[in-house]
Amino acid sequence: MGNSQNSKQQIIKNQKSSQPLQQNPIKEENPIKLKKKDENDLEIEFFKLLADTDRKDKWKTYFKINDIKSMADLLSSYQMNSNTKTGKRLNEAEKQILNNYLLRQSKEEDIQIIIKDIGNLKRLTYNKSPHNINKIRNILIVGITGQGKSTFINSFVTAIEREFKPREKGKQFSLDYFEIVKVKDQQAQSDTNEVSSYKFIIGDILINLIDTPGLADTEGLLKDQERITQISKYIEEHLYNKNQNLHAILFVSQSSTQYEVIDSNPTFLQLSMLSILKLFGIEMCAFTKHCLTFSDFTATSTQNFESQDSIFYSVREEQIMIKQRQGNQQQNIMETLILEQDYTIQQTQNFQEEKKYNKEEFYYQFQNSVFRAKKQGFIENIHLKKNLLNYERLYHFIIDDENKGFSLERTVLVINQRTQIKNELGGLQKKLQQFIKVLKSVDENTRKLEIYKNKIKDTKMYESTIYITMWEKMEIVINGKKAYSTNCNECGKTCCKKCESNNLHDCNEMVPSGSQFICQKCNHLGQCHTQEEFYWQSKDVPKIIVDEYLKNEHENANKNKNTIDQLLKQQEIERNETKDQIKKVLVQMKECLQNLLSSALYKLDILDVEAYEFVLKFYPDYKKQLEDFQNMDDLKVKSEVRDKVKKNKLVASKTLLSVETLQFQSKQFKRS
C-alpha cells in the first residue's frame, strides 16, 4: 500500500503543476455516493473518454469478467499501480483518465489508529457467563501460516464492533482496531500453537471463533499432523460431545494462493489444506467459505475452487449434489400435484437450482491492511467499505436463523476412521516386519532341512558288507569206510579227497620227481603235504564294516532334521497367526475405507483404492509379503458403495457442465 500511496501523491503533485486551473472546478465529493438508477459512472467517467471503439469493447468484456461495475471498483483493482492485473492492461491515455478522476476526489487524510484489546469491546461482550443465549454460532477458522488468519480475526471483530459502518470522511480521524490475536511481523512459523476459542456475546447470540494453528509452516508435515490432531480433538471434545453444531468453516488464504494441483503433484501448502478437508463429512460443504486476504477486490479465479484439479473440487461437487437432491425433493412434491407436467417441472426446477447455486457466495475478499492504514485516501476508503460490506455479509451468513449448522456425527466418524487407518498402518508395520522375520526363518530352515535330507541320503551307506573265505574241516568217508585226504600245508587247501591209504606216496596226485614227490595239484613238494582224516572246504562268510565318521554324520543329520521339522511346524503356526493378524488389519481398513466413501467429503485419495493398494502406498517395500492378500474378496470394498460414489460424481460433473452451458447461452461471463 505504501508504494501506491506515494505514487498517488506524486500524481497529484504533477497534475497540479502541469495543468491550468479548470474553468469549471469540480467540487470534492464522496466517490461512492449513491447514484441514480440510470447513472453509470463507468460510462460517464471512463468509457465516454475512450475514442477507440475496439478498445472500449475490450474493456467492457474485461469489466464483466472481473465484476467491475463502478469507478470505485476500477480504481480499487488498479490501485495506481502498473503491476496490478488491471494496471498492466491500461495504456497511458487510460491511466491519465483515472489519474484525473482521482484528482477530483478528496486528498489523503492522516488517521490515528488506536489499538485496543478485548477489554475495550462495547458492542460485543467477551468471555462472560452467557445469559439468555438463544443461538450459538461455532465458526472454525483454518488457514496457512502467514496468510492473514490472525489479522482476519482481529479485523472481523473490529468490523462487528463498529457495526460495519465506514469511516466518515473529513470527520472521523481516528479508528479503533481490536487486537484479539497477537500477530508477529515476520510469520515464518504459526502465531497460534494450539486451538484457541474466542467467545463473544452480541444480543442473544454467542459467537465462538475457533482459531486453529497455522499449517504449512517451516516445521514441516509432522508438525502439521500434530495440529490436525489438535483440531480433531477440539471438534470432538468441545463441539460433538456437547451436542453442538458447526456453523461455518472459513478457509483463510491469500487471494493469490494456488489450489489447482499441477501434474498430479500437490505442493506442501496444498497437502496441508487437504489434511483439513479430510477431517470432515459431506455436510460441511454447504458451510464452507473462502476468505481471501491481500485482495484487490477484482473477481478471483473460480477455477481455483471449481477446477477438477483443485483440492476444493470435492466441496463444489458435494454442493452440486445437495442442490440436486433439493431439486429432486421439490420435483417429487410437484409431481404429486401435477403429474402430467413432469418434464417441464424437472427442467424448470433444475434450472432454478443451478441458477440459485451459481449466485451463492463461495468466497469473500478482504484487504485487512486498510484497518491499520495511517493515511486514508480514495482507494483506502473504497477498500475499507468493501471490507466492511464483506464482513457484514459473512456475519449475516453466520447468524442467519436458517443457518442451523451441521451435525458432527459424520465428521467425528470420518476423524475416527482416518485416525483408525493411521493407527492400523502404524501397527501394521510391526506385524509386517514380524511376518517377514517368520518367512525368512521358514525359508532358512526349509533350506537347512533340504541340506540335512541330502546329508542323510548321502551318509546312509555308513555300513558296508564284505565276504571272507573261511576253510572248514570236513571228515571223509568212502563206501562207509574212513578215507584220507591230502592237504597242502603251504596253501591251506585240500589237494585230494579220495585217498584210501594214509601213505602220502599212495596219493594219486603225488608224482615222483627224482628222489622226491611233487603234488600235481598245487605243485608243492610232497613233504609239504600230510595225509589226514579230513579235508578243507571253503565258505564265504559276510562281515559288516562300519564307517564311524559317516555314522556320526548320519545320526546328527537325522537329529537336526527332526528338530527343524518341529521348528517348521511351530513357525507355520506363527506364520498363519501373523497372516491372520495382518488380514484383520486389512479388513478393518477396508471397513474404514467403506465408511469414508459413504461419509467423507474428500474421497479422491481412496476412490479406486482397495485396502491392499492403500497399504502398499505406504509400505511399497512389503509388496512381496502382501501379495497373498491382493485378490481376497473379503478385503475389497463393496462394489455398490463405489458405484454410488462414481454415479454422484458423474451427476455432479454433468450438472456443472449444464450450469456453465446455461451461463454461456445466456451470455453471462464466468469469473476468471
C-alpha positions as CSV (number, residue, x, y, z in Angstrom):
1,M,0.0,0.0,0.0
2,G,2.9,2.3,0.7
3,N,4.1,2.3,-2.9
4,S,0.6,3.1,-4.2
5,Q,0.2,5.9,-1.7
6,N,3.5,7.5,-2.8
7,S,2.6,7.1,-6.4
8,K,-0.8,8.8,-5.8
9,Q,0.9,11.7,-4.0
10,Q,3.3,12.1,-6.9
11,I,0.5,12.0,-9.5
12,I,-1.4,14.7,-7.6
13,K,1.7,16.9,-7.4
14,N,2.5,16.5,-11.1
15,Q,-1.1,17.2,-12.1
16,K,-1.3,20.3,-10.0
17,S,1.9,21.7,-11.5
18,S,1.2,20.8,-15.2
19,Q,-2.5,21.6,-15.6
20,P,-4.0,25.1,-15.6
21,L,-6.9,25.9,-13.4
22,Q,-10.1,24.5,-14.9
23,Q,-12.9,26.9,-15.8
24,N,-15.5,24.6,-14.1
25,P,-13.7,23.3,-11.0
26,I,-15.2,20.1,-9.7
27,K,-16.1,20.1,-6.1
28,E,-14.9,17.4,-3.8
29,E,-17.5,14.7,-3.4
30,N,-17.9,11.3,-2.0
31,P,-16.8,9.0,-4.8
32,I,-19.0,6.1,-3.5
33,K,-22.2,8.1,-3.0
34,L,-25.4,6.5,-4.2
35,K,-26.2,7.3,-7.8
36,K,-29.5,7.4,-9.7
37,K,-30.6,4.2,-11.3
38,D,-29.9,5.5,-14.8
39,E,-26.5,6.9,-13.8
40,N,-23.3,4.9,-14.6
41,D,-20.0,6.4,-13.5
42,L,-18.0,4.0,-15.6
43,E,-19.9,5.2,-18.7
44,I,-19.6,8.9,-17.7
45,E,-16.0,8.9,-16.3
46,F,-14.3,6.2,-18.4
47,F,-16.0,4.9,-21.5
48,K,-17.1,8.3,-22.7
49,L,-13.5,9.4,-22.8
50,L,-12.2,6.4,-24.9
51,A,-12.0,7.2,-28.6
52,D,-11.2,3.7,-29.8
53,T,-14.4,1.7,-30.1
54,D,-12.5,-1.6,-30.2
55,R,-10.6,-0.7,-27.0
56,K,-13.9,0.3,-25.3
57,D,-15.4,-3.2,-26.2
58,K,-12.4,-5.0,-24.8
59,W,-12.7,-3.1,-21.5
60,K,-16.4,-3.8,-21.2
61,T,-15.6,-7.5,-21.6
62,Y,-12.8,-7.3,-19.1
63,F,-15.1,-5.5,-16.6
64,K,-17.8,-8.1,-17.0
65,I,-15.4,-11.0,-16.4
66,N,-13.9,-9.3,-13.3
67,D,-17.1,-8.0,-11.9
68,I,-16.1,-4.3,-12.1
69,K,-19.2,-2.2,-12.0
70,S,-18.1,1.2,-10.9
71,M,-15.2,3.6,-11.0
72,A,-14.6,2.7,-7.3
73,D,-14.2,-1.0,-8.4
74,L,-11.9,0.0,-11.3
75,L,-9.6,2.2,-9.1
76,S,-9.6,-0.5,-6.4
77,S,-8.4,-3.1,-8.9
78,Y,-5.9,-0.6,-10.4
79,Q,-4.6,0.8,-7.1
80,M,-2.5,3.3,-9.1
81,N,0.0,0.5,-9.7
82,S,1.0,-0.6,-13.2
83,N,1.9,-4.1,-11.9
84,T,-1.7,-5.0,-10.9
85,K,-3.8,-7.1,-13.2
86,T,-5.8,-4.0,-14.3
87,G,-2.7,-1.8,-14.4
88,K,-0.9,-4.0,-16.9
89,R,-3.8,-3.5,-19.3
90,L,-4.0,0.3,-19.1
91,N,-2.4,2.4,-21.8
92,E,-1.0,5.9,-20.9
93,A,-4.2,7.7,-22.0
94,E,-6.4,5.5,-19.9
95,K,-4.1,5.9,-16.9
96,Q,-4.4,9.7,-17.3
97,I,-8.2,9.3,-17.3
98,L,-8.0,7.5,-13.9
99,N,-5.5,10.0,-12.6
100,N,-7.7,12.9,-13.4
101,Y,-10.7,11.1,-11.8
102,L,-8.6,10.5,-8.7
103,L,-7.6,14.2,-8.6
104,R,-11.2,15.2,-8.2
105,Q,-11.5,13.1,-5.2
106,S,-10.6,14.2,-1.7
107,K,-6.9,14.1,-0.6
108,E,-5.5,11.6,1.8
109,E,-6.2,12.2,5.4
110,D,-4.0,11.3,8.3
111,I,-5.7,8.8,10.6
112,Q,-4.8,7.8,14.1
113,I,-5.1,4.0,14.6
114,I,-6.0,3.2,18.2
115,I,-5.1,-0.3,19.1
116,K,-7.4,-1.8,21.7
117,D,-7.8,-5.1,23.4
118,I,-10.7,-7.4,24.2
119,G,-11.4,-5.5,27.4
120,N,-12.5,-2.4,25.4
121,L,-15.2,-4.1,23.5
122,K,-18.7,-2.5,23.8
123,R,-21.0,-4.0,21.2
124,L,-19.5,-7.4,21.8
125,T,-19.1,-8.9,25.2
126,Y,-16.1,-11.3,25.6
127,N,-15.9,-14.4,27.7
128,K,-18.6,-13.7,30.3
129,S,-21.1,-16.2,31.6
130,P,-23.8,-16.3,28.9
131,H,-27.4,-15.5,30.0
132,N,-30.4,-15.6,27.8
133,I,-28.5,-17.1,24.9
134,N,-30.8,-18.3,22.1
135,K,-28.3,-19.1,19.4
136,I,-24.7,-20.4,19.4
137,R,-22.6,-20.0,16.3
138,N,-19.4,-22.0,16.1
139,I,-17.0,-20.9,13.4
140,L,-13.9,-22.8,12.6
141,I,-11.1,-20.7,11.1
142,V,-8.3,-22.5,9.3
143,G,-5.5,-21.4,7.1
144,I,-1.9,-21.4,6.0
145,T,0.7,-19.8,8.2
146,G,1.5,-16.2,7.2
147,Q,-1.6,-15.6,5.1
148,G,-3.5,-13.4,7.4
149,K,-5.6,-15.7,9.6
150,S,-4.9,-13.9,12.9
151,T,-5.3,-10.5,11.2
152,F,-8.6,-11.7,9.7
153,I,-10.0,-12.5,13.2
154,N,-8.9,-9.1,14.5
155,S,-10.4,-7.3,11.6
156,F,-13.7,-9.3,11.7
157,V,-14.1,-8.4,15.4
158,T,-13.3,-4.8,14.6
159,A,-15.9,-4.7,11.8
160,I,-18.6,-6.2,14.0
161,E,-17.7,-3.8,16.8
162,R,-18.1,-0.8,14.6
163,E,-21.4,-2.2,13.2
164,F,-19.8,-2.4,9.7
165,K,-20.0,1.4,9.4
166,P,-17.4,3.0,7.1
167,R,-15.3,6.0,8.2
168,E,-17.0,9.4,8.0
169,K,-14.8,11.2,5.5
170,G,-13.5,14.5,6.8
171,K,-14.9,13.9,10.2
172,Q,-13.5,10.7,11.6
173,F,-9.8,11.0,12.1
174,S,-9.2,8.0,14.4
175,L,-10.1,4.4,14.1
176,D,-10.3,1.7,16.8
177,Y,-8.6,-1.6,15.9
178,F,-9.1,-4.6,18.2
179,E,-6.2,-6.9,18.6
180,I,-7.8,-10.2,19.7
181,V,-4.9,-12.3,18.5
182,K,-1.3,-11.0,18.6
183,V,0.4,-11.0,15.2
184,K,4.1,-11.3,14.5
185,D,5.8,-9.1,12.0
186,Q,7.5,-12.0,10.3
187,Q,5.4,-15.1,10.0
188,A,7.7,-18.0,9.1
189,Q,6.0,-20.0,11.8
190,S,2.5,-20.1,13.1
191,D,1.5,-17.5,15.6
192,T,-1.1,-19.9,17.0
193,N,0.3,-23.1,18.5
194,E,-2.9,-24.6,19.7
195,V,-6.6,-24.3,19.1
196,S,-8.0,-21.2,20.8
197,S,-11.6,-20.3,21.3
198,Y,-12.8,-16.6,21.4
199,K,-16.4,-16.4,22.6
200,F,-18.3,-13.2,22.1
201,I,-21.9,-12.4,23.0
202,I,-23.9,-10.0,21.0
203,G,-27.6,-9.8,21.9
204,D,-28.8,-13.3,22.4
205,I,-26.1,-14.8,20.2
206,L,-22.9,-16.5,21.3
207,I,-20.3,-16.3,18.6
208,N,-17.5,-18.8,19.1
209,L,-14.5,-18.0,16.8
210,I,-12.3,-21.1,16.9
211,D,-8.7,-20.1,15.9
212,T,-6.6,-23.0,14.8
213,P,-2.8,-23.3,14.4
214,G,-1.5,-22.2,11.0
215,L,-0.5,-25.0,8.6
216,A,2.4,-25.5,6.2
217,D,5.0,-23.5,8.2
218,T,8.7,-24.2,8.4
219,E,8.3,-27.0,10.9
220,G,7.0,-29.4,8.2
221,L,4.4,-32.2,7.8
222,L,5.0,-33.8,11.1
223,K,4.0,-30.5,12.9
224,D,1.0,-30.2,10.6
225,Q,-0.1,-33.7,11.7
226,E,0.1,-32.6,15.3
227,R,-2.0,-29.6,14.6
228,I,-4.6,-31.6,12.6
229,T,-4.8,-33.9,15.7
230,Q,-5.4,-30.8,17.9
231,I,-8.2,-29.6,15.6
232,S,-9.8,-33.1,15.5
233,K,-9.6,-33.3,19.3
234,Y,-11.3,-29.9,19.8
235,I,-14.1,-30.7,17.3
236,E,-14.9,-34.0,19.1
237,E,-14.4,-32.8,22.8
238,H,-15.8,-29.3,22.7
239,L,-18.4,-29.5,20.0
240,Y,-19.6,-33.1,19.2
241,N,-19.5,-34.2,22.9
242,K,-21.6,-31.2,23.8
243,N,-24.1,-31.8,21.0
244,Q,-23.2,-28.6,19.3
245,N,-23.1,-28.0,15.5
246,L,-20.5,-26.2,13.4
247,H,-22.0,-23.2,11.6
248,A,-19.1,-22.2,9.3
249,I,-15.7,-23.3,8.2
250,L,-13.6,-20.3,7.0
251,F,-10.6,-21.1,4.9
252,V,-8.4,-18.0,5.2
253,S,-5.7,-17.6,2.5
254,Q,-4.2,-15.1,0.2
255,S,-6.2,-14.4,-3.0
256,S,-3.1,-15.4,-5.0
257,T,-2.8,-18.9,-3.4
258,Q,-2.8,-21.7,-5.9
259,Y,-5.2,-24.5,-5.2
260,E,-5.1,-26.2,-8.5
261,V,-2.8,-29.2,-8.5
262,I,-0.3,-29.2,-11.4
263,D,0.6,-32.6,-13.0
264,S,-0.9,-34.6,-10.1
265,N,1.9,-33.2,-7.9
266,P,0.4,-31.3,-4.9
267,T,2.5,-28.8,-3.1
268,F,3.2,-28.8,0.6
269,L,0.7,-26.0,1.0
270,Q,-2.0,-27.9,-0.9
271,L,-1.3,-31.1,1.1
272,S,-1.7,-29.1,4.3
273,M,-5.2,-27.8,3.2
274,L,-6.2,-31.3,2.1
275,S,-5.4,-32.6,5.5
276,I,-8.2,-30.2,6.8
277,L,-10.7,-31.3,4.1
278,K,-10.0,-34.9,5.0
279,L,-11.4,-34.4,8.5
280,F,-15.0,-33.6,7.5
281,G,-18.1,-35.3,6.4
282,I,-20.0,-34.3,3.3
283,E,-22.3,-31.9,5.2
284,M,-19.5,-29.3,5.7
285,C,-19.5,-28.3,2.0
286,A,-22.7,-26.1,2.5
287,F,-21.0,-24.2,5.3
288,T,-17.6,-23.6,3.7
289,K,-16.5,-20.1,2.8
290,H,-13.2,-18.9,1.5
291,C,-11.9,-15.6,3.0
292,L,-9.3,-14.3,0.5
293,T,-6.9,-11.8,2.1
294,F,-4.5,-9.3,0.4
295,S,-7.2,-8.9,-2.2
296,D,-7.7,-6.1,-4.8
297,F,-11.4,-6.9,-4.9
298,T,-11.4,-7.9,-8.5
299,A,-13.1,-11.2,-9.2
300,T,-10.9,-14.1,-8.3
301,S,-10.4,-17.2,-10.4
302,T,-13.3,-19.6,-9.8
303,Q,-11.1,-22.2,-11.5
304,N,-9.0,-22.2,-8.3
305,F,-12.0,-23.7,-6.5
306,E,-14.1,-25.3,-9.3
307,S,-11.5,-27.0,-11.5
308,Q,-11.4,-30.8,-11.2
309,D,-7.7,-30.3,-10.4
310,S,-8.5,-28.0,-7.4
311,I,-8.2,-29.5,-4.0
312,F,-11.5,-27.9,-3.2
313,Y,-13.4,-29.5,-6.1
314,S,-14.8,-32.1,-3.7
315,V,-16.5,-29.2,-1.9
316,R,-18.1,-27.9,-5.1
317,E,-19.1,-31.4,-6.1
318,E,-21.0,-32.1,-2.9
319,Q,-22.6,-28.6,-3.1
320,I,-24.0,-29.6,-6.5
321,M,-25.2,-32.9,-5.1
322,I,-27.0,-31.1,-2.3
323,K,-28.7,-28.8,-4.8
324,Q,-29.6,-31.8,-7.0
325,R,-31.2,-33.6,-4.0
326,Q,-33.1,-30.5,-3.1
327,G,-34.2,-30.2,-6.7
328,N,-35.4,-33.8,-6.7
329,Q,-37.3,-33.3,-3.5
330,Q,-39.1,-30.3,-4.9
331,Q,-39.7,-32.2,-8.1
332,N,-41.3,-35.1,-6.2
333,I,-43.7,-32.6,-4.5
334,M,-44.6,-31.0,-7.8
335,E,-45.0,-34.4,-9.4
336,T,-47.6,-35.3,-6.8
337,L,-49.5,-32.1,-7.5
338,I,-49.2,-32.0,-11.3
339,L,-48.2,-35.4,-12.6
340,E,-48.8,-34.6,-16.3
341,Q,-46.2,-31.7,-16.2
342,D,-43.4,-33.9,-15.0
343,Y,-40.8,-33.0,-17.7
344,T,-41.5,-29.3,-17.6
345,I,-41.3,-29.1,-13.8
346,Q,-38.0,-31.1,-13.8
347,Q,-36.4,-28.8,-16.4
348,T,-37.6,-25.6,-14.6
349,Q,-36.6,-26.9,-11.1
350,N,-33.1,-27.9,-12.3
351,F,-32.6,-24.5,-13.9
352,Q,-33.7,-22.7,-10.8
353,E,-31.5,-24.8,-8.5
354,E,-28.5,-24.3,-10.8
355,K,-29.2,-20.6,-11.1
356,K,-29.6,-20.3,-7.3
357,Y,-26.4,-22.2,-6.7
358,N,-24.5,-20.1,-9.1
359,K,-25.4,-16.9,-7.3
360,E,-24.3,-18.1,-3.8
361,E,-21.2,-16.6,-2.5
362,F,-18.5,-19.1,-2.1
363,Y,-15.7,-16.6,-1.2
364,Y,-15.3,-13.2,0.3
365,Q,-12.4,-10.8,-0.4
366,F,-10.6,-8.7,2.1
367,Q,-7.7,-6.2,2.2
368,N,-7.3,-6.0,6.0
369,S,-4.3,-3.7,5.9
370,V,-6.6,-0.7,5.5
371,F,-7.9,-1.2,9.1
372,R,-4.4,0.0,10.2
373,A,-3.5,2.4,7.4
374,K,-2.5,5.7,8.9
375,K,-3.3,7.5,5.7
376,Q,-6.8,7.1,4.2
377,G,-7.3,8.2,0.7
378,F,-9.8,7.5,-2.0
379,I,-8.7,3.9,-2.6
380,E,-8.2,3.1,1.1
381,N,-11.8,4.3,1.7
382,I,-13.0,2.1,-1.1
383,H,-11.2,-0.9,0.4
384,L,-12.5,-0.2,3.9
385,K,-16.0,0.0,2.6
386,K,-15.7,-3.2,0.7
387,N,-14.1,-4.9,3.7
388,L,-16.9,-3.9,5.9
389,L,-19.5,-4.9,3.3
390,N,-18.0,-8.4,3.0
391,Y,-17.6,-8.8,6.8
392,E,-21.2,-7.8,7.1
393,R,-22.3,-10.4,4.5
394,L,-20.2,-13.1,6.3
395,Y,-21.6,-12.1,9.7
396,H,-25.2,-12.3,8.5
397,F,-24.5,-15.7,6.9
398,I,-23.2,-16.9,10.3
399,I,-26.1,-15.5,12.4
400,D,-28.9,-16.2,9.9
401,D,-31.7,-18.1,11.5
402,E,-31.7,-20.5,8.6
403,N,-28.1,-21.4,9.4
404,K,-28.6,-24.4,11.7
405,G,-25.1,-25.5,11.2
406,F,-24.3,-29.1,10.5
407,S,-24.2,-32.0,12.9
408,L,-20.7,-33.5,13.5
409,E,-21.7,-37.2,13.6
410,R,-20.2,-37.9,10.2
411,T,-17.3,-35.6,10.8
412,V,-16.4,-37.4,14.0
413,L,-16.9,-40.7,12.2
414,V,-14.5,-39.6,9.5
415,I,-12.0,-38.4,12.0
416,N,-12.2,-41.7,13.9
417,Q,-12.0,-43.7,10.7
418,R,-8.9,-41.8,9.4
419,T,-7.4,-42.0,12.9
420,Q,-8.0,-45.7,12.9
421,I,-6.4,-46.1,9.5
422,K,-3.4,-44.1,10.7
423,N,-3.1,-46.3,13.9
424,E,-3.7,-49.5,11.9
425,L,-1.0,-48.5,9.5
426,G,1.4,-47.8,12.3
427,G,0.7,-51.2,14.0
428,L,0.7,-53.0,10.6
429,Q,4.3,-52.2,10.0
430,K,5.3,-54.2,13.1
431,K,3.2,-57.1,12.0
432,L,4.7,-57.0,8.5
433,Q,8.2,-56.9,10.0
434,Q,7.3,-59.9,12.2
435,F,5.8,-61.6,9.1
436,I,9.0,-61.1,7.2
437,K,11.0,-62.4,10.1
438,V,8.9,-65.5,10.3
439,L,9.1,-66.0,6.5
440,K,12.8,-65.5,6.4
441,S,13.2,-68.0,9.2
442,V,10.9,-70.5,7.5
443,D,12.9,-70.1,4.3
444,E,16.2,-70.5,6.1
445,N,15.0,-73.6,8.0
446,T,13.5,-75.1,4.8
447,R,16.8,-74.7,3.1
448,K,18.6,-76.3,6.1
449,L,16.1,-79.1,6.1
450,E,16.9,-79.9,2.5
451,I,20.6,-79.9,3.3
452,Y,20.1,-82.4,6.2
453,K,17.8,-84.5,4.0
454,N,20.6,-84.7,1.4
455,K,23.2,-85.4,4.0
456,I,21.0,-88.3,5.4
457,K,20.8,-89.6,1.9
458,D,24.5,-89.3,1.3
459,T,25.5,-90.9,4.6
460,K,23.1,-93.7,4.7
461,M,25.9,-96.1,3.4
462,Y,28.0,-95.7,6.5
463,E,27.6,-99.6,6.9
464,S,29.2,-101.9,4.2
465,T,29.3,-105.7,3.9
466,I,32.4,-107.7,2.8
467,Y,32.6,-111.5,2.3
468,I,35.6,-113.5,3.9
469,T,36.5,-117.0,2.7
470,M,36.7,-119.4,5.6
471,W,38.0,-123.0,5.5
472,E,36.2,-125.8,7.4
473,K,37.5,-129.3,8.2
474,M,35.2,-132.0,6.7
475,E,35.5,-135.8,7.5
476,I,36.0,-138.1,4.6
477,V,34.0,-141.4,4.3
478,I,34.1,-143.5,1.2
479,N,31.9,-146.6,0.9
480,G,31.3,-146.4,4.6
481,K,35.0,-146.5,5.4
482,K,37.2,-143.9,6.7
483,A,39.2,-142.3,4.0
484,Y,42.1,-139.8,3.8
485,S,42.7,-136.5,2.2
486,T,46.0,-134.9,1.0
487,N,46.2,-131.4,2.5
488,C,48.8,-128.9,1.5
489,N,50.3,-127.0,4.4
490,E,51.6,-124.3,2.1
491,C,48.4,-123.2,0.5
492,G,46.0,-124.5,3.1
493,K,44.0,-126.4,0.5
494,T,42.9,-130.0,0.1
495,C,44.6,-131.4,-3.0
496,C,42.9,-134.9,-2.9
497,K,39.8,-136.2,-1.1
498,K,39.9,-139.9,-2.2
499,C,42.9,-141.5,-0.6
500,E,42.2,-144.9,0.8
501,S,45.7,-145.1,2.4
502,N,47.3,-142.8,4.8
503,N,50.6,-143.2,3.0
504,L,51.3,-140.0,1.1
505,H,53.1,-141.8,-1.7
506,D,49.9,-143.7,-2.5
507,C,48.0,-140.5,-3.3
508,N,47.0,-140.2,-6.9
509,E,48.1,-136.6,-7.0
510,M,51.7,-137.3,-6.0
511,V,54.1,-138.0,-8.9
512,P,57.7,-138.9,-8.5
513,S,60.2,-136.2,-9.4
514,G,63.7,-137.5,-9.0
515,S,64.1,-138.6,-5.4
516,Q,61.1,-136.6,-4.3
517,F,57.4,-136.4,-4.9
518,I,55.5,-133.3,-6.3
519,C,51.8,-132.6,-6.0
520,Q,50.5,-132.1,-9.4
521,K,47.5,-130.2,-8.0
522,C,49.4,-127.4,-6.3
523,N,53.0,-128.1,-7.5
524,H,54.3,-128.1,-3.9
525,L,56.7,-130.8,-2.8
526,G,55.3,-133.9,-1.2
527,Q,56.9,-133.1,2.1
528,C,54.7,-130.1,2.3
529,H,51.6,-132.3,2.4
530,T,50.1,-134.5,5.0
531,Q,47.6,-137.3,4.9
532,E,44.7,-136.5,7.3
533,E,41.2,-137.9,8.0
534,F,39.5,-134.6,6.9
535,Y,39.7,-132.1,4.0
536,W,39.4,-128.3,3.9
537,Q,36.1,-126.9,2.4
538,S,35.9,-123.1,1.7
539,K,32.9,-121.0,2.8
540,D,32.2,-117.2,2.1
541,V,31.3,-115.5,5.4
542,P,29.8,-111.9,5.3
543,K,31.3,-109.2,7.5
544,I,29.8,-105.7,8.3
545,I,32.2,-102.8,8.1
546,V,31.0,-99.5,9.9
547,D,32.4,-96.1,8.9
548,E,32.2,-94.3,12.3
549,Y,32.6,-90.8,10.8
550,L,29.7,-91.3,8.3
551,K,27.7,-93.0,11.0
552,N,28.0,-89.9,13.3
553,E,27.2,-87.5,10.4
554,H,24.1,-89.6,9.5
555,E,22.9,-89.6,13.1
556,N,23.5,-85.9,13.5
557,A,21.7,-85.1,10.3
558,N,18.7,-87.1,11.4
559,K,18.6,-85.4,14.7
560,N,18.8,-81.9,13.1
561,K,16.2,-82.8,10.6
562,N,13.7,-83.8,13.3
563,T,14.5,-80.6,15.2
564,I,13.9,-78.4,12.2
565,D,10.7,-80.4,11.3
566,Q,9.3,-79.5,14.7
567,L,10.5,-75.9,14.4
568,L,8.9,-75.5,10.9
569,K,5.6,-76.7,12.3
570,Q,5.7,-74.1,15.0
571,Q,6.8,-71.4,12.5
572,E,4.0,-72.4,10.2
573,I,1.5,-71.8,13.1
574,E,3.2,-68.5,13.8
575,R,3.1,-67.6,10.1
576,N,-0.6,-68.3,9.8
577,E,-1.3,-66.4,13.0
578,T,0.6,-63.4,11.8
579,K,-1.1,-63.6,8.4
580,D,-4.5,-63.7,10.2
581,Q,-3.5,-60.6,12.2
582,I,-2.5,-58.8,9.0
583,K,-5.7,-59.8,7.4
584,K,-7.7,-58.5,10.4
585,V,-6.0,-55.1,10.0
586,L,-6.7,-55.1,6.2
587,V,-10.4,-56.0,7.0
588,Q,-10.6,-53.1,9.4
589,M,-9.0,-50.8,6.8
590,K,-11.5,-52.0,4.3
591,E,-14.3,-51.1,6.7
592,C,-12.8,-47.7,7.3
593,L,-12.5,-47.1,3.5
594,Q,-16.1,-48.2,3.0
595,N,-17.3,-45.8,5.8
596,L,-15.2,-42.9,4.4
597,L,-16.6,-43.4,0.9
598,S,-20.1,-43.2,2.3
599,S,-19.4,-40.3,4.8
600,A,-16.3,-38.3,4.0
601,L,-16.2,-35.1,2.0
602,Y,-12.8,-35.8,0.4
603,K,-12.6,-39.2,-1.3
604,L,-10.1,-38.8,-4.1
605,D,-7.3,-40.5,-2.2
606,I,-9.5,-43.6,-1.6
607,L,-11.9,-43.6,-4.6
608,D,-10.4,-46.5,-6.5
609,V,-8.2,-47.9,-3.9
610,E,-8.6,-51.2,-2.0
611,A,-7.1,-51.9,1.4
612,Y,-4.2,-53.8,-0.2
613,E,-3.3,-51.0,-2.5
614,F,-3.7,-48.4,0.2
615,V,-1.2,-50.2,2.4
616,L,1.1,-50.6,-0.5
617,K,1.3,-46.8,-1.0
618,F,2.8,-46.5,2.5
619,Y,4.8,-49.7,2.5
620,P,6.0,-50.4,-1.1
621,D,8.9,-52.5,0.2
622,Y,6.4,-55.1,1.5
623,K,4.8,-55.8,-1.8
624,K,6.0,-59.5,-1.9
625,Q,4.7,-60.2,1.6
626,L,1.3,-58.6,0.8
627,E,0.8,-60.5,-2.5
628,D,-1.2,-63.2,-0.7
629,F,-3.9,-60.5,0.2
630,Q,-4.2,-58.9,-3.2
631,N,-7.1,-60.9,-4.6
632,M,-9.0,-61.7,-1.4
633,D,-12.7,-60.8,-2.0
634,D,-13.4,-60.2,1.7
635,L,-10.7,-57.4,1.6
636,K,-12.5,-55.4,-1.1
637,V,-14.9,-52.5,-0.7
638,K,-18.5,-53.4,-1.7
639,S,-19.0,-52.6,-5.4
640,E,-22.3,-50.8,-4.7
641,V,-20.6,-48.3,-2.4
642,R,-18.0,-47.4,-5.1
643,D,-20.7,-47.3,-7.8
644,K,-22.8,-44.9,-5.8
645,V,-19.9,-42.5,-5.3
646,K,-19.0,-42.6,-9.0
647,K,-22.6,-42.1,-10.0
648,N,-22.8,-39.0,-7.8
649,K,-19.5,-37.7,-9.3
650,L,-20.9,-38.2,-12.8
651,V,-24.1,-36.4,-11.9
652,A,-22.2,-33.5,-10.4
653,S,-20.0,-33.3,-13.4
654,K,-23.0,-33.2,-15.8
655,T,-24.7,-30.6,-13.6
656,L,-21.7,-28.4,-13.5
657,L,-21.4,-28.6,-17.3
658,S,-25.1,-27.8,-17.6
659,V,-24.6,-24.7,-15.3
660,E,-21.7,-23.5,-17.4
661,T,-23.7,-24.1,-20.7
662,L,-26.6,-22.1,-19.4
663,Q,-24.3,-19.3,-18.5
664,F,-22.7,-19.3,-21.9
665,Q,-26.1,-19.5,-23.7
666,S,-27.4,-16.5,-21.6
667,K,-24.2,-14.6,-22.5
668,Q,-23.1,-14.5,-18.8
669,F,-19.4,-14.3,-18.2
670,K,-17.8,-16.7,-15.8
671,R,-15.3,-15.0,-13.5
672,S,-11.7,-15.8,-14.4
